[in-house]
Amino acid sequence: ILSLASRTTKEFSLIFSNVPRLSDPAAFIAQLAALPVTNIYLGDKCSPFVGLPHSFWTTFLNENLANGSFEWVEARGMNGK
């Protein structure tokens, strides 16, 4: 499970699974690491980055979901909303 959290004005978390279904999961993680993401969680590891707006991730995930790259399990505010 890969979880992404952005510390913007409206905090949120994105959790999705089946990353191994990607043709090259390592390259996918490397691409995310190159983006200004607040935190990338992979297992117990976390790397700090600068935040991106929620609209970016909504578009990013929707595009990848349309391609069947992975399954979106959950997307909710950090406060549970």
C-alpha positions as CSV (number, residue, x, y, z in Angstrom):
1,I,0.0,0.0,0.0
2,L,1.3,3.4,-0.9
3,S,-0.1,6.4,1.0
4,L,0.3,10.0,-0.1
5,A,-0.4,12.9,2.3
6,S,-0.3,16.6,1.3
7,R,0.1,19.4,3.8
8,T,-1.8,22.1,2.0
9,T,-4.6,24.3,3.3
10,K,-6.9,21.3,3.0
11,E,-4.9,18.3,4.3
12,F,-5.7,15.0,2.8
13,S,-4.5,11.5,2.4
14,L,-4.5,9.2,-0.6
15,I,-4.2,5.5,-0.1
16,F,-4.1,3.0,-3.0
17,S,-3.0,-0.6,-3.4
18,N,-1.9,-3.0,-6.1
19,V,1.2,-1.0,-6.9
20,P,2.9,-4.2,-8.0
21,R,0.4,-4.4,-10.9
22,L,2.4,-1.6,-12.4
23,S,4.9,-2.7,-15.1
24,D,7.7,-1.0,-13.1
25,P,6.7,-0.1,-9.5
26,A,10.2,1.1,-8.7
27,A,10.1,3.6,-11.6
28,F,6.6,4.7,-10.5
29,I,7.9,5.4,-6.9
30,A,10.9,7.3,-8.4
31,Q,8.6,9.5,-10.5
32,L,6.6,10.3,-7.4
33,A,9.8,11.1,-5.5
34,A,10.7,13.6,-8.2
35,L,7.4,15.5,-7.6
36,P,7.0,18.1,-4.8
37,V,4.9,15.7,-2.7
38,T,4.7,16.4,1.1
39,N,5.2,12.8,2.2
40,I,5.5,9.5,0.4
41,Y,4.8,6.5,2.6
42,L,5.9,3.1,1.4
43,G,5.7,0.6,4.2
44,D,7.5,2.2,7.2
45,K,9.5,4.6,5.0
46,C,8.7,8.3,4.6
47,S,10.4,10.9,2.5
48,P,9.6,14.6,3.0
49,F,8.6,16.8,0.1
50,V,6.8,20.1,-0.4
51,G,3.0,19.9,-0.8
52,L,0.9,19.8,-3.9
53,P,-2.8,20.8,-4.1
54,H,-5.5,18.2,-3.8
55,S,-6.7,18.9,-7.4
56,F,-3.3,17.6,-8.7
57,W,-3.7,14.3,-7.1
58,T,-7.3,14.0,-8.0
59,T,-6.4,14.4,-11.6
60,F,-3.3,12.3,-11.4
61,L,-5.1,9.3,-9.8
62,N,-8.1,9.6,-12.1
63,E,-5.9,9.4,-15.1
64,N,-4.0,6.4,-13.8
65,L,-7.2,4.7,-12.7
66,A,-8.5,5.1,-16.2
67,N,-5.4,3.3,-17.4
68,G,-6.0,0.5,-14.9
69,S,-2.6,1.1,-13.3
70,F,-3.8,0.6,-9.8
71,E,-6.9,0.5,-7.5
72,W,-7.8,3.6,-5.5
73,V,-8.8,2.3,-2.1
74,E,-9.3,5.5,-0.2
75,A,-9.1,9.2,-0.4
76,R,-10.2,11.3,2.5
77,G,-9.3,14.3,4.6
78,M,-6.8,13.9,7.3
79,N,-9.6,14.7,9.8
80,G,-11.6,11.8,8.4
81,K,-13.9,13.8,6.2
